[in-house]
Amino acid sequence: MFAFAAQMSMGTSWRGGVAGGAAGNAVDRARHGAVTDFVDLYRGDRRRCDAGSGMVMIGPCPASSPPQAGLP
């Protein structure tokens, strides 16, 4: 992962994400003895969504995107 990220033009901002994820895993392991990778949300007897997947799918979507020049 580090080799791939180093080739990308993201600068050094990715390191904060890696450090934050590692810190979160350490806290989970210390408090619960295991790492929580996702949280299921339930309403009644039906599972409504997986919160982690929802954030991954919705997060990159802009609220509105301006038209791009040169594209139909």
C-alpha positions as CSV (number, residue, x, y, z in Angstrom):
1,M,0.0,0.0,0.0
2,F,2.8,2.4,0.9
3,A,4.5,1.8,-2.5
4,F,1.3,2.4,-4.4
5,A,0.5,5.5,-2.5
6,A,4.0,6.9,-3.0
7,Q,3.5,6.6,-6.8
8,M,0.3,8.6,-6.6
9,S,0.2,12.4,-6.8
10,M,-1.5,12.7,-3.4
11,G,1.5,14.3,-1.6
12,T,1.7,13.2,2.0
13,S,-2.0,13.6,3.1
14,W,-2.5,9.8,2.8
15,R,-0.3,9.3,5.8
16,G,-2.8,10.9,8.0
17,G,-5.5,8.4,6.9
18,V,-3.1,5.5,7.5
19,A,-2.1,6.8,10.9
20,G,-5.8,7.5,11.8
21,G,-6.8,4.0,10.8
22,A,-4.0,2.4,12.8
23,A,-4.8,4.5,15.8
24,G,-8.5,3.5,15.6
25,N,-7.5,-0.2,15.3
26,A,-5.3,0.1,18.4
27,V,-8.1,1.7,20.4
28,D,-10.6,-1.0,19.3
29,R,-8.1,-3.7,20.2
30,A,-7.4,-2.2,23.6
31,R,-11.1,-1.6,24.5
32,H,-12.8,-4.6,22.9
33,G,-10.1,-7.1,22.3
34,A,-10.9,-7.0,18.5
35,V,-11.1,-4.5,15.7
36,T,-14.5,-3.3,14.5
37,D,-14.4,-2.9,10.8
38,F,-18.0,-2.0,10.2
39,V,-21.2,-1.2,12.1
40,D,-24.6,-2.7,11.1
41,L,-27.6,-0.4,11.6
42,Y,-30.9,-2.1,12.4
43,R,-34.5,-0.9,12.4
44,G,-36.9,-3.4,13.9
45,D,-36.1,-6.8,12.7
46,R,-34.6,-5.7,9.4
47,R,-31.0,-4.6,8.7
48,R,-31.2,-1.3,6.9
49,C,-27.7,-0.7,5.9
50,D,-24.0,-1.2,6.6
51,A,-22.8,2.2,7.8
52,G,-19.2,1.7,6.5
53,S,-20.3,0.8,3.0
54,G,-22.7,3.6,2.9
55,M,-20.1,6.2,3.9
56,V,-17.7,4.8,1.3
57,M,-20.4,4.9,-1.5
58,I,-21.8,8.4,-0.5
59,G,-18.6,10.1,0.6
60,P,-17.0,10.7,-2.8
61,C,-20.3,11.9,-4.5
62,P,-20.4,15.6,-4.9
63,A,-23.7,17.4,-4.0
64,S,-23.7,18.8,-7.5
65,S,-21.1,18.8,-10.2
66,P,-20.6,21.6,-12.7
67,P,-20.6,20.7,-16.4
68,Q,-17.2,19.9,-17.8
69,A,-16.0,21.7,-20.9
70,G,-15.6,19.6,-24.0
71,L,-17.9,16.7,-22.8
72,P,-21.3,16.2,-24.3
